[in-house]
Amino acid sequence: MDIRYFQEFIELSNRLNFRDAAKKLCMSQSTLSKHISAMEREYGVKLFRRDRHEVALTEAGVTLLGQALGIWGMYEESLAAASSMREAASLNVCGLLGSPNENATTLQLIGRLRNQTPSISLHVVRCISNVPTALAALLRQNEADCVLAFGLSNSIATWDGADLFSVNPIWRAPLYLVVSSASALAAKTAYTAEDLIGGNFIHLAGPLFTPTWNQIQLLLEQRGIPHTVKPIATSSVYDYSNLELGNCLMLMPAGERPALENNPNYTIIPPADPSLAIQAEEMHLAQNTGPSIETFIKTLREVYGSRE
């Protein structure tokens, strides 16, 4: 049984509502229900009475709650102690830094930390999804210390458990316009918002790319730019580096350019307006904030700030 089940049990005991507890824990109701059932099998007793109208602790549940609070409290104290010891050890990071397009940035970041703060060792954890809830789960499961992605604050604003996380702005990534080299727009040295009106935009669809597209679409909507969307299933940079664009447009954060620059069929155009950009942000568990993470955030801003 996973020790985090105690946290879930405590949260459900406090709220007595599976939907509200699952939302606070950033997980699905079905997952929470399975974990509670696993605890009941482990202990051989029913912890909750459940029917259509209410959820209530059983007598066994009340007894276990007092013990669970002590167990979870000791676990959180051990995490805090381990975090302080990790100040001279390593940070596991994932998200944008795990993208092949960010290899140069990651190497620069590792090199700068090694020179300026040798006590901090950076390790990139590969992840299969940049969806904010999936990244939050990696933090809660201690599989990552920090994550970097676009639009985290927009997503976390809708979470009931938002106070568990600390989100920090890192870099405003300019959006580059990618068009077919045969397009009339290819002659432009910089594009404007007016050039995007009525465009049919490629939506790179997949767990690694949809979160970025969501921020691009939000920007288009906020700027009142009418457009249509053409979804393309995408699992890696290789899926879009040789797309036939035709009359479609594609907007890419600056960091994605390396995958496209060597294709003679593409023309990549910078924005004339610096506000045509999306926000890259770092997120970590608020309880883990400490000198190592603060140094990492500062260095991350320095490295990304030197890019444009």
C-alpha positions, 0 to 999 in steps of 0.5 A: 500500500502506498503511503500517500493513501494516508493523505488521501484517506485524511482528505476524504475524512475531512471532506466526506465527499469523493468529488471534493477530495479528489479535486483537492488531491488533483486526481480522479474520483475513480482513482481515489475510490480505488485507493480507499478500497485498497486501504480497506482490503489492507486493513480488512475493515470498512473505513467509510459508509457510502451510499447515494446521499452521503459518505461517513466514517465507520468506527474503524475509520475514526480509529484509523484517522487518528493514527493516519494523521500521525503517520502522515505527519511523520512522513511530511517531516521526513520529506522536509528533512530529506529536502534540506539534505538534498540542498547539497545533492540533486534536483530532478526536473522535467517538462520543457527541459526534457524536450529534445529542442531544449537540449542546448538550454539544459546543457547550458543550465547544468553547466552554469549551475556546476560553475556557480553552485557545485553543490546542486546537481541537476537531473532531467526526468523524461515525462510522457505528458506536459499536461499540468495535472500530470506534472503536478502528480510527478511532484506529489509522488516525489518523482520530480522536484521542479517542472517547467511548462507553459501556462501553469498558473492558468491551469492551477487557478482552477485547482482546489489544491492550488495552495500545495504548489508554488508557480514562478514565471521564468520566460515570455517565449515569443511565438514564431509563425511557421508558413509554407515557403510558397506562402505570400507571408513568407516574404515578411521579415516580421508578422503582426496580429493582423496577419493571423486573422482568419488563419487555419492553425495547425494544432499539435495534438498530444500530451506533450504538445496540447498544453502549449497549444492551449496557451496559444489558442488562449492568446488568439482568443484574448486578442480577438483573432478569428481562426480555425484549427486543424488538429495533427496527432503528435507524439514527438518533434519528428511528427511535425518537423516535416509536415506539409503546411499548405495554406495552414499556419503554425505558431511555435514558441521560440524554443521549438525552432531548432526542429524546423529551421533546416526544412527548406519548405518552411519559412519561420517569421518572428513576431513584430509585437513582443506581446505575441508570446506565452509564459513559461513557468516553473512549479514545485511543491510549496513545502519544498521551497528552499535554497536549491530550488530558489537558486535553480529558478534564478539560474533558469531565468538567467539562461532563458533571459539570454536567449532572446 
